[in-house]
Amino acid sequence: MKTISLVIIFSVLTSCSLFQLNRKLEDVIIASKHVCLSSAGKGRLEFSGKKYVFSYESALDEEMGKWLLVLSFPLHASETFEIDWSNPKKIIFNTSIEEKLLKENNEINPEQLHRFVNGLGHTLGEVIAIRQEDEPIYNEWSLDKNVLSSKGIKYQEITSKFYNHDSQGYFGVMSISYNGTDGQSYKIDLVVRNCFETLEKQLN
């Protein structure tokens, strides 16, 4: 009789745990659809005490499996960052940002910069995947007080926060940080001024 009781209690506890896990993931999926991936605004890139400011535009094409971010720096050529998941077996990142930073800053550790760029790509790529209700594999995601955040699993130095809802219900700020093992750190903030998505469509 005791054995049966213990089995029932264990089953109830397991069911509750799974329900909480599924509910947590469901909340993250809904929150991910409040990240505006087709937008325009201002941004800032910080590292080693230096700061770059820029204007940006981004465009998401889910049918083609691509997301493009264009950064426009004052008095400099535009730089791009593209995520391509059209081949389901491999996500490809194409960017000119690494070359720009390495050319202009000889104190940068190329390996640390590369990890930051890849962590950035995997984080934003996973937002897209979660919106399509795929389970996250690169980050641990959570939603607390209307702030969507993540911590890297593969790239453990990467953290992100999406917060400050605008009048349309989208997150107005996207912030992704990297704290390297050798003291080098990177942070990119994107402040959404215009969102070109429709939240109602995303939530249906």
ROSE-4610 file (N, C-alpha, C; in Angstrom, 1 decimal, always signed):
// ROSE-4610
residu = [M/M/M/K/K/K/T/T/T/I/I/I/S/S/S/L/L/L/V/V/V/I/I/I/I/I/I/F/F/F/S/S/S/V/V/V/L/L/L/T/T/T/S/S/S/C/C/C/S/S/S/L/L/L/F/F/F/Q/Q/Q/L/L/L/N/N/N/R/R/R/K/K/K/L/L/L/E/E/E/D/D/D/V/V/V/I/I/I/I/I/I/A/A/A/S/S/S/K/K/K/H/H/H/V/V/V/C/C/C/L/L/L/S/S/S/S/S/S/A/A/A/G/G/G/K/K/K/G/G/G/R/R/R/L/L/L/E/E/E/F/F/F/S/S/S/G/G/G/K/K/K/K/K/K/Y/Y/Y/V/V/V/F/F/F/S/S/S/Y/Y/Y/E/E/E/S/S/S/A/A/A/L/L/L/D/D/D/E/E/E/E/E/E/M/M/M/G/G/G/K/K/K/W/W/W/L/L/L/L/L/L/V/V/V/L/L/L/S/S/S/F/F/F/P/P/P/L/L/L/H/H/H/A/A/A/S/S/S/E/E/E/T/T/T/F/F/F/E/E/E/I/I/I/D/D/D/W/W/W/S/S/S/N/N/N/P/P/P/K/K/K/K/K/K/I/I/I/I/I/I/F/F/F/N/N/N/T/T/T/S/S/S/I/I/I/E/E/E/E/E/E/K/K/K/L/L/L/L/L/L/K/K/K/E/E/E/N/N/N/N/N/N/E/E/E/I/I/I/N/N/N/P/P/P/E/E/E/Q/Q/Q/L/L/L/H/H/H/R/R/R/F/F/F/V/V/V/N/N/N/G/G/G/L/L/L/G/G/G/H/H/H/T/T/T/L/L/L/G/G/G/E/E/E/V/V/V/I/I/I/A/A/A/I/I/I/R/R/R/Q/Q/Q/E/E/E/D/D/D/E/E/E/P/P/P/I/I/I/Y/Y/Y/N/N/N/E/E/E/W/W/W/S/S/S/L/L/L/D/D/D/K/K/K/N/N/N/V/V/V/L/L/L/S/S/S/S/S/S/K/K/K/G/G/G/I/I/I/K/K/K/Y/Y/Y/Q/Q/Q/E/E/E/I/I/I/T/T/T/S/S/S/K/K/K/F/F/F/Y/Y/Y/N/N/N/H/H/H/D/D/D/S/S/S/Q/Q/Q/G/G/G/Y/Y/Y/F/F/F/G/G/G/V/V/V/M/M/M/S/S/S/I/I/I/S/S/S/Y/Y/Y/N/N/N/G/G/G/T/T/T/D/D/D/G/G/G/Q/Q/Q/S/S/S/Y/Y/Y/K/K/K/I/I/I/D/D/D/L/L/L/V/V/V/V/V/V/R/R/R/N/N/N/C/C/C/F/F/F/E/E/E/T/T/T/L/L/L/E/E/E/K/K/K/Q/Q/Q/L/L/L/N/N/N]
num = [1/1/1/2/2/2/3/3/3/4/4/4/5/5/5/6/6/6/7/7/7/8/8/8/9/9/9/10/10/10/11/11/11/12/12/12/13/13/13/14/14/14/15/15/15/16/16/16/17/17/17/18/18/18/19/19/19/20/20/20/21/21/21/22/22/22/23/23/23/24/24/24/25/25/25/26/26/26/27/27/27/28/28/28/29/29/29/30/30/30/31/31/31/32/32/32/33/33/33/34/34/34/35/35/35/36/36/36/37/37/37/38/38/38/39/39/39/40/40/40/41/41/41/42/42/42/43/43/43/44/44/44/45/45/45/46/46/46/47/47/47/48/48/48/49/49/49/50/50/50/51/51/51/52/52/52/53/53/53/54/54/54/55/55/55/56/56/56/57/57/57/58/58/58/59/59/59/60/60/60/61/61/61/62/62/62/63/63/63/64/64/64/65/65/65/66/66/66/67/67/67/68/68/68/69/69/69/70/70/70/71/71/71/72/72/72/73/73/73/74/74/74/75/75/75/76/76/76/77/77/77/78/78/78/79/79/79/80/80/80/81/81/81/82/82/82/83/83/83/84/84/84/85/85/85/86/86/86/87/87/87/88/88/88/89/89/89/90/90/90/91/91/91/92/92/92/93/93/93/94/94/94/95/95/95/96/96/96/97/97/97/98/98/98/99/99/99/100/100/100/101/101/101/102/102/102/103/103/103/104/104/104/105/105/105/106/106/106/107/107/107/108/108/108/109/109/109/110/110/110/111/111/111/112/112/112/113/113/113/114/114/114/115/115/115/116/116/116/117/117/117/118/118/118/119/119/119/120/120/120/121/121/121/122/122/122/123/123/123/124/124/124/125/125/125/126/126/126/127/127/127/128/128/128/129/129/129/130/130/130/131/131/131/132/132/132/133/133/133/134/134/134/135/135/135/136/136/136/137/137/137/138/138/138/139/139/139/140/140/140/141/141/141/142/142/142/143/143/143/144/144/144/145/145/145/146/146/146/147/147/147/148/148/148/149/149/149/150/150/150/151/151/151/152/152/152/153/153/153/154/154/154/155/155/155/156/156/156/157/157/157/158/158/158/159/159/159/160/160/160/161/161/161/162/162/162/163/163/163/164/164/164/165/165/165/166/166/166/167/167/167/168/168/168/169/169/169/170/170/170/171/171/171/172/172/172/173/173/173/174/174/174/175/175/175/176/176/176/177/177/177/178/178/178/179/179/179/180/180/180/181/181/181/182/182/182/183/183/183/184/184/184/185/185/185/186/186/186/187/187/187/188/188/188/189/189/189/190/190/190/191/191/191/192/192/192/193/193/193/194/194/194/195/195/195/196/196/196/197/197/197/198/198/198/199/199/199/200/200/200/201/201/201/202/202/202/203/203/203/204/204/204]
x = [+0.8/+0.0/+0.9/+1.9/+2.8/+3.5/+3.9/+4.6/+3.7/+2.4/+1.4/+1.3/+1.2/+1.1/+2.3/+3.5/+4.7/+4.7/+4.3/+4.2/+3.3/+2.1/+1.1/+1.7/+2.3/+2.9/+4.0/+4.8/+5.9/+5.3/+4.3/+3.6/+3.0/+2.4/+1.8/+2.9/+4.0/+5.1/+5.7/+5.9/+6.5/+5.6/+4.3/+3.3/+3.3/+3.4/+3.4/+4.7/+5.8/+7.1/+7.1/+6.5/+6.5/+5.5/+4.4/+3.5/+4.1/+4.9/+5.6/+6.6/+7.3/+8.3/+7.6/+6.5/+5.8/+5.2/+4.7/+4.2/+5.2/+6.4/+7.5/+7.9/+8.0/+8.4/+7.3/+6.1/+5.0/+5.0/+5.4/+5.5/+6.6/+7.8/+8.9/+8.5/+7.8/+7.4/+6.5/+5.6/+4.7/+5.6/+6.5/+7.3/+8.3/+8.7/+9.7/+9.0/+7.7/+6.9/+6.8/+7.2/+7.2/+8.6/+9.5/+10.8/+10.6/+10.9/+10.6/+11.9/+11.8/+13.0/+13.0/+12.0/+12.0/+11.7/+12.8/+12.7/+13.8/+13.7/+14.7/+14.9/+16.1/+16.3/+17.8/+18.2/+19.5/+20.2/+21.5/+22.2/+23.6/+24.1/+25.4/+26.2/+27.5/+28.3/+29.5/+29.7/+30.7/+31.7/+33.0/+34.0/+35.2/+35.9/+37.2/+37.2/+36.1/+36.0/+35.7/+35.6/+35.3/+33.8/+33.3/+31.9/+31.7/+30.9/+30.4/+28.9/+28.5/+27.0/+26.6/+25.4/+25.0/+23.5/+23.0/+21.6/+21.5/+20.4/+20.3/+18.9/+18.9/+17.7/+17.8/+16.7/+16.7/+15.5/+15.6/+14.5/+14.5/+13.3/+13.2/+12.4/+12.9/+12.2/+12.1/+11.0/+10.9/+10.7/+10.1/+9.9/+11.3/+12.1/+13.5/+14.5/+14.1/+15.0/+16.2/+15.9/+17.0/+16.6/+17.6/+17.4/+18.7/+18.4/+19.5/+19.5/+20.7/+20.8/+21.9/+21.5/+22.5/+22.8/+24.0/+24.5/+25.1/+24.6/+25.2/+25.9/+27.2/+28.1/+28.3/+28.3/+28.6/+29.9/+29.9/+31.1/+31.8/+31.2/+31.8/+30.8/+31.3/+30.4/+29.6/+28.4/+27.5/+28.1/+27.8/+28.3/+27.0/+27.2/+26.0/+26.2/+25.1/+25.1/+23.9/+24.1/+23.1/+23.0/+21.8/+21.6/+20.8/+21.3/+20.7/+20.5/+19.2/+18.8/+18.0/+18.2/+17.4/+17.8/+19.0/+19.4/+19.2/+18.2/+17.8/+18.9/+20.0/+21.0/+22.1/+22.1/+23.2/+22.7/+23.0/+22.8/+24.1/+24.0/+25.2/+25.1/+26.2/+26.3/+27.3/+26.8/+27.7/+27.8/+29.0/+29.1/+30.4/+30.3/+31.5/+31.9/+31.2/+31.5/+32.8/+33.1/+34.4/+35.6/+35.6/+36.7/+36.8/+35.7/+35.8/+36.5/+36.0/+36.5/+38.0/+38.4/+39.8/+40.7/+40.2/+41.0/+41.3/+40.3/+40.3/+40.8/+41.0/+41.4/+42.3/+43.6/+44.6/+44.7/+44.0/+44.1/+43.0/+42.2/+41.1/+41.6/+41.1/+41.4/+40.5/+41.0/+40.1/+39.2/+39.8/+39.0/+37.8/+38.0/+37.0/+35.9/+36.3/+35.4/+34.6/+35.2/+34.5/+33.4/+33.7/+32.8/+31.6/+31.9/+30.8/+29.9/+30.5/+29.6/+28.8/+29.4/+28.7/+27.6/+27.9/+26.9/+25.8/+26.1/+25.1/+24.2/+24.8/+24.0/+23.1/+23.7/+22.9/+21.7/+21.9/+20.9/+19.7/+20.0/+19.0/+18.4/+19.2/+18.6/+17.7/+18.0/+17.1/+15.8/+15.8/+14.6/+13.7/+14.2/+13.5/+12.9/+13.8/+13.4/+12.3/+12.4/+11.4/+10.0/+10.1/+8.8/+8.1/+8.9/+8.3/+8.0/+8.1/+7.8/+8.8/+10.1/+11.1/+11.7/+12.1/+12.7/+14.1/+14.4/+15.8/+16.9/+18.0/+19.2/+20.4/+20.5/+21.8/+21.7/+20.5/+20.4/+19.3/+19.5/+18.4/+17.6/+16.3/+15.5/+14.5/+14.2/+13.3/+12.5/+11.4/+10.6/+10.2/+10.6/+10.4/+10.1/+8.9/+8.4/+8.6/+8.1/+8.0/+9.4/+10.4/+11.8/+12.1/+12.4/+12.8/+14.3/+14.9/+16.3/+16.8/+18.1/+18.8/+20.2/+20.7/+22.1/+22.5/+23.7/+24.2/+24.6/+24.3/+24.7/+26.0/+26.0/+27.3/+28.3/+27.7/+28.5/+28.1/+28.7/+28.3/+28.6/+29.4/+29.7/+28.6/+27.7/+26.7/+25.4/+24.9/+23.6/+22.8/+21.5/+20.7/+19.5/+19.0/+17.8/+17.0/+15.7/+14.7/+13.7/+13.5/+12.7/+12.1/+11.4/+10.8/+9.8/+8.7/+7.6/+7.2/+7.0/+6.6/+5.0/+4.5/+3.0/+2.4/+3.1/+2.6/+2.7/+3.4/+3.6/+4.9/+5.7/+7.0/+8.1/+9.1/+10.2/+11.0/+11.2/+11.8/+13.3/+13.9/+15.3/+15.8/+16.8/+17.4/+18.8/+19.3/+20.6/+21.3/+22.5/+23.2/+24.6/+25.1/+26.4/+27.3/+28.6/+29.5/+30.7/+30.9/+32.0/+33.0/+34.1/+35.1/+36.0/+36.7/+37.6/+38.9/+39.3/+40.5/+40.2/+39.0/+38.7/+38.1/+38.1/+37.4/+35.9/+35.2/+33.8/+33.2/+32.0/+31.3/+29.8/+29.2/+27.8/+27.2/+26.1/+25.4/+23.9/+23.5/+22.1/+21.5/+20.3/+19.4/+18.2/+17.9/+16.8/+15.8/+14.7/+13.7/+12.9/+13.0/+12.3/+11.0/+11.2/+10.0/+10.0/+8.9/+8.7/+7.8/+8.2/+7.5/+6.8/+6.6/+5.8/+4.5/+3.6/+2.3/+2.2/+2.0/+2.0/+0.8/-0.3/-1.5/-1.2/-0.5/-0.2/+0.7/+1.7/+2.7/+2.0/+1.0/+0.4/-0.6/-1.1/-2.1/-1.5]
y = [-1.2/+0.0/+1.3/+1.2/+2.4/+2.6/+1.5/+1.6/+2.2/+1.8/+2.4/+3.9/+4.3/+5.7/+6.5/+6.0/+6.7/+6.9/+5.8/+5.9/+7.0/+7.1/+8.1/+9.5/+9.7/+11.0/+11.4/+10.4/+10.7/+11.1/+10.4/+10.8/+12.2/+12.5/+13.9/+14.9/+14.7/+15.7/+15.8/+14.7/+14.8/+15.5/+15.3/+15.9/+17.4/+17.8/+19.3/+19.9/+19.2/+19.7/+19.9/+18.9/+19.0/+20.2/+20.3/+21.4/+22.7/+22.9/+24.2/+24.4/+23.4/+23.5/+23.9/+23.2/+23.6/+25.0/+25.4/+26.7/+27.8/+27.5/+28.4/+28.6/+27.5/+27.5/+28.2/+28.0/+28.7/+30.2/+30.6/+32.1/+32.6/+31.9/+32.4/+32.5/+31.5/+31.5/+32.7/+33.0/+34.2/+35.5/+35.5/+36.7/+36.9/+35.8/+35.9/+36.6/+36.5/+37.1/+38.6/+39.1/+40.5/+41.2/+40.3/+40.9/+41.3/+42.6/+43.1/+42.9/+41.9/+41.6/+42.3/+43.0/+43.8/+45.3/+46.0/+47.3/+48.3/+49.5/+50.5/+51.3/+51.7/+52.5/+52.9/+53.0/+53.4/+52.3/+52.3/+51.3/+51.8/+50.9/+51.2/+49.9/+49.9/+48.8/+49.2/+48.5/+48.8/+47.7/+48.0/+47.0/+47.7/+47.1/+47.6/+49.1/+49.7/+51.1/+51.9/+51.3/+52.1/+51.9/+52.9/+52.9/+53.3/+52.6/+52.9/+53.2/+54.2/+54.5/+54.3/+53.9/+53.7/+53.7/+53.9/+53.6/+52.3/+51.6/+50.3/+50.1/+49.1/+48.6/+47.0/+46.4/+44.9/+44.4/+43.3/+42.7/+41.2/+40.6/+39.2/+38.6/+37.6/+36.9/+35.4/+35.1/+33.7/+32.7/+33.1/+32.1/+31.8/+32.8/+32.5/+32.0/+32.1/+31.6/+32.6/+33.9/+34.8/+36.0/+36.5/+37.8/+38.6/+39.9/+40.8/+42.0/+42.4/+43.6/+44.4/+45.7/+46.6/+47.8/+47.9/+49.0/+50.1/+51.3/+52.5/+53.4/+53.4/+54.2/+55.6/+56.7/+58.0/+58.1/+58.6/+58.8/+57.5/+56.4/+55.1/+54.3/+53.3/+52.4/+51.6/+51.2/+50.3/+48.9/+48.3/+46.9/+46.0/+44.8/+43.9/+42.6/+42.1/+40.9/+40.1/+38.9/+38.1/+36.7/+36.2/+34.9/+34.1/+33.0/+32.2/+30.8/+30.5/+29.1/+28.4/+28.8/+28.2/+26.7/+26.3/+24.9/+24.4/+23.6/+23.2/+22.5/+22.0/+21.2/+22.2/+23.5/+24.3/+25.8/+26.5/+28.0/+28.7/+29.6/+30.3/+31.8/+32.3/+33.7/+34.4/+35.4/+36.2/+37.7/+38.2/+39.5/+40.2/+41.5/+42.3/+43.1/+42.9/+43.6/+43.2/+41.9/+41.4/+42.1/+42.1/+42.7/+44.2/+44.9/+46.3/+46.5/+45.8/+46.0/+45.6/+44.5/+44.0/+45.0/+45.6/+46.6/+47.9/+48.3/+49.5/+49.4/+48.2/+48.0/+46.8/+47.1/+46.0/+45.3/+45.8/+45.1/+44.1/+43.9/+42.9/+41.5/+40.6/+39.2/+38.6/+38.2/+37.7/+36.6/+35.7/+34.5/+34.9/+35.9/+36.4/+37.1/+37.9/+38.6/+37.7/+36.6/+35.6/+34.9/+34.6/+34.0/+34.9/+36.2/+37.2/+37.2/+37.3/+37.3/+36.1/+34.9/+33.7/+33.6/+34.0/+34.0/+34.9/+36.1/+37.0/+36.4/+35.7/+35.1/+34.0/+33.1/+32.0/+32.5/+33.6/+34.2/+34.7/+35.5/+36.1/+35.0/+34.1/+32.9/+32.1/+32.0/+31.2/+31.9/+33.2/+34.0/+33.6/+33.6/+33.2/+31.8/+30.9/+29.5/+29.3/+30.0/+29.9/+30.5/+31.6/+32.1/+31.1/+30.1/+29.1/+27.8/+28.0/+27.0/+25.8/+26.1/+25.1/+25.3/+24.2/+24.2/+24.8/+25.7/+26.3/+25.3/+25.4/+24.5/+25.3/+26.5/+27.3/+28.1/+28.5/+29.3/+28.8/+29.2/+29.1/+30.4/+30.3/+31.5/+31.6/+32.8/+33.0/+34.4/+34.5/+35.7/+36.1/+37.3/+37.8/+39.3/+39.6/+41.0/+41.7/+41.0/+41.5/+41.7/+41.1/+41.1/+39.7/+39.5/+38.3/+38.2/+37.2/+37.1/+35.7/+35.7/+34.4/+34.3/+33.1/+32.9/+31.7/+31.9/+31.0/+29.6/+28.6/+27.2/+26.9/+26.9/+26.7/+27.8/+29.1/+30.3/+30.9/+30.4/+30.7/+32.2/+32.8/+34.2/+35.2/+34.6/+35.5/+35.5/+36.8/+37.0/+38.0/+37.9/+38.9/+39.3/+40.5/+41.0/+41.8/+41.5/+42.2/+42.9/+44.2/+44.8/+46.2/+46.9/+48.2/+48.1/+47.6/+47.5/+48.8/+48.9/+50.1/+50.1/+51.1/+51.3/+50.2/+49.5/+48.4/+47.0/+47.0/+45.8/+45.1/+45.7/+45.0/+45.5/+44.7/+45.1/+46.3/+47.4/+48.5/+48.5/+47.6/+47.5/+46.1/+45.8/+44.5/+44.6/+43.9/+44.1/+42.7/+42.6/+41.3/+41.6/+40.9/+41.1/+39.9/+40.1/+39.0/+39.4/+38.6/+38.8/+37.7/+38.0/+37.0/+36.6/+35.5/+35.0/+35.8/+36.6/+37.3/+38.8/+39.1/+40.5/+41.3/+40.8/+41.5/+41.3/+42.4/+42.3/+43.1/+42.7/+43.3/+43.4/+44.5/+44.7/+45.4/+44.9/+45.6/+45.9/+47.1/+47.5/+48.0/+47.5/+48.0/+48.6/+49.9/+50.6/+50.8/+50.1/+50.1/+51.5/+52.1/+53.4/+53.1/+52.2/+51.9/+50.4/+49.8/+48.3/+48.1/+47.2/+46.9/+45.6/+45.1/+43.8/+44.1/+43.1/+43.2/+42.2/+42.6/+41.7/+40.8/+41.2/+40.4/+39.2/+39.4/+38.3/+37.3/+37.8/+36.9/+36.0/+36.6/+35.8/+34.8/+35.0/+34.0/+32.8]
z = [+0.0/+0.0/+0.0/+0.8/+0.9/-0.5/-1.1/-2.4/-3.4/-3.4/-4.4/-4.1/-2.8/-2.4/-2.9/-2.7/-3.1/-4.7/-5.4/-6.9/-7.3/-6.6/-7.0/-6.7/-5.5/-5.1/-6.1/-6.5/-7.4/-8.8/-9.2/-10.5/-10.5/-9.4/-9.3/-9.3/-8.5/-8.5/-9.9/-10.6/-11.9/-12.9/-12.8/-13.7/-13.4/-12.2/-11.8/-12.4/-12.2/-12.7/-14.2/-14.9/-16.4/-16.8/-16.0/-16.3/-16.2/-15.1/-14.9/-16.0/-16.4/-17.5/-18.8/-19.1/-20.3/-20.3/-19.1/-18.9/-19.1/-18.5/-18.7/-20.1/-20.9/-22.3/-23.1/-22.7/-23.4/-23.2/-22.0/-21.7/-22.6/-22.7/-23.4/-24.9/-25.4/-26.8/-27.1/-26.3/-26.4/-26.4/-25.4/-25.3/-26.5/-27.1/-28.2/-29.4/-29.5/-30.6/-30.4/-29.2/-28.9/-29.3/-29.8/-30.2/-31.7/-32.0/-33.3/-34.2/-35.1/-35.9/-37.2/-37.6/-38.8/-38.3/-38.1/-37.4/-37.9/-37.4/-37.6/-36.3/-36.0/-34.8/-34.6/-33.4/-33.0/-32.2/-32.2/-31.5/-31.0/-30.1/-29.5/-29.4/-29.7/-29.6/-28.7/-27.5/-26.6/-26.4/-26.2/-25.9/-25.4/-24.4/-23.9/-23.7/-23.2/-22.9/-24.1/-25.3/-26.5/-26.8/-27.6/-27.9/-29.4/-30.1/-31.4/-31.4/-32.0/-32.1/-33.6/-33.9/-35.2/-35.4/-36.6/-36.9/-37.5/-37.4/-37.9/-38.6/-39.5/-40.0/-40.0/-39.8/-39.8/-40.5/-41.2/-41.9/-41.8/-41.5/-41.3/-42.5/-43.1/-44.2/-43.8/-43.1/-42.6/-43.7/-44.8/-45.9/-46.5/-46.7/-47.3/-46.2/-44.9/-43.9/-43.7/-43.7/-43.5/-42.6/-41.9/-41.1/-41.4/-41.7/-42.1/-41.2/-40.6/-39.8/-40.5/-40.8/-41.4/-40.4/-40.1/-39.2/-40.0/-39.7/-40.4/-39.4/-39.5/-38.7/-39.3/-38.5/-39.0/-39.8/-41.0/-41.8/-42.1/-42.1/-42.4/-43.2/-43.9/-44.7/-43.8/-44.3/-43.5/-43.4/-42.2/-42.0/-41.9/-42.2/-42.2/-41.3/-40.9/-40.1/-40.6/-41.1/-41.7/-41.0/-40.7/-40.2/-41.3/-41.8/-42.8/-42.3/-42.2/-41.7/-42.8/-44.1/-45.2/-45.3/-44.9/-44.9/-43.4/-43.2/-41.8/-41.1/-41.8/-41.2/-40.7/-41.0/-40.6/-40.7/-39.6/-39.5/-39.9/-40.9/-41.4/-41.0/-40.4/-40.1/-41.1/-41.7/-42.6/-42.0/-41.8/-41.2/-41.6/-41.7/-41.9/-40.7/-39.6/-38.3/-37.7/-37.8/-37.2/-37.9/-39.2/-40.0/-39.6/-39.5/-39.1/-37.8/-36.8/-35.4/-35.3/-36.0/-35.9/-36.7/-37.7/-38.5/-37.7/-36.9/-36.2/-34.8/-34.3/-32.9/-32.7/-32.6/-32.6/-31.3/-30.2/-28.9/-28.8/-29.8/-29.7/-29.9/-29.1/-29.2/-30.3/-31.4/-32.5/-32.1/-31.2/-30.8/-29.9/-29.0/-28.2/-29.0/-30.0/-30.8/-31.6/-32.1/-32.9/-32.0/-30.8/-29.9/-29.6/-29.5/-29.3/-30.5/-31.7/-32.9/-33.1/-32.8/-32.9/-31.8/-30.6/-29.6/-29.9/-30.5/-30.9/-31.9/-32.9/-34.0/-33.4/-32.5/-32.0/-31.1/-30.4/-29.6/-30.4/-31.4/-32.3/-33.1/-33.6/-34.4/-33.5/-32.2/-31.4/-31.1/-31.0/-30.9/-32.1/-33.3/-34.5/-34.3/-33.9/-33.7/-32.7/-31.6/-30.5/-31.0/-31.8/-32.4/-33.2/-33.8/-34.6/-33.7/-32.3/-31.3/-31.4/-31.8/-31.6/-30.2/-29.6/-28.3/-28.3/-27.4/-27.4/-27.1/-27.7/-27.4/-27.1/-27.5/-27.3/-26.0/-25.5/-24.3/-23.4/-22.1/-21.2/-21.1/-21.4/-21.5/-20.3/-19.9/-18.9/-19.1/-18.5/-18.5/-17.1/-16.8/-15.4/-15.5/-15.0/-14.9/-16.3/-17.3/-18.7/-19.3/-18.7/-19.3/-19.8/-21.1/-21.6/-21.6/-21.0/-20.9/-21.2/-21.5/-21.7/-21.2/-21.0/-20.7/-21.5/-22.1/-23.1/-22.5/-23.2/-22.8/-23.5/-24.8/-25.6/-25.4/-25.6/-25.4/-24.1/-23.0/-21.6/-21.3/-22.0/-21.7/-22.2/-23.0/-23.6/-22.7/-22.5/-21.9/-22.7/-22.6/-23.4/-22.5/-22.9/-22.3/-23.3/-23.3/-24.2/-23.2/-23.3/-22.3/-22.8/-22.0/-22.3/-23.4/-23.2/-24.2/-24.8/-26.1/-26.7/-26.8/-27.4/-27.5/-28.3/-29.2/-29.9/-29.2/-28.1/-27.3/-27.6/-28.4/-28.7/-27.7/-27.5/-26.7/-27.4/-26.7/-27.3/-27.3/-26.4/-26.3/-26.4/-27.2/-27.3/-26.9/-25.9/-25.4/-25.2/-25.9/-25.8/-25.4/-24.3/-23.7/-23.8/-23.8/-23.8/-22.8/-21.8/-20.9/-21.0/-21.7/-22.0/-20.8/-21.0/-19.9/-19.7/-20.7/-20.6/-20.3/-19.8/-19.4/-20.5/-21.8/-22.9/-22.8/-23.0/-23.0/-24.1/-24.6/-25.7/-25.3/-25.8/-25.6/-26.8/-27.3/-28.3/-27.9/-28.0/-27.7/-29.0/-29.2/-30.3/-29.7/-30.0/-29.5/-30.7/-30.6/-31.7/-31.8/-32.9/-33.1/-34.0/-34.9/-35.8/-36.0/-35.7/-35.9/-37.1/-38.0/-39.2/-39.2/-38.0/-37.8/-37.2/-37.3/-36.7/-35.6/-34.4/-33.3/-33.3/-33.8/-33.9/-34.8/-35.9/-36.8/-36.1/-35.4/-34.7/-33.7/-33.0/-31.9/-32.3/-33.6/-34.1/-34.6]
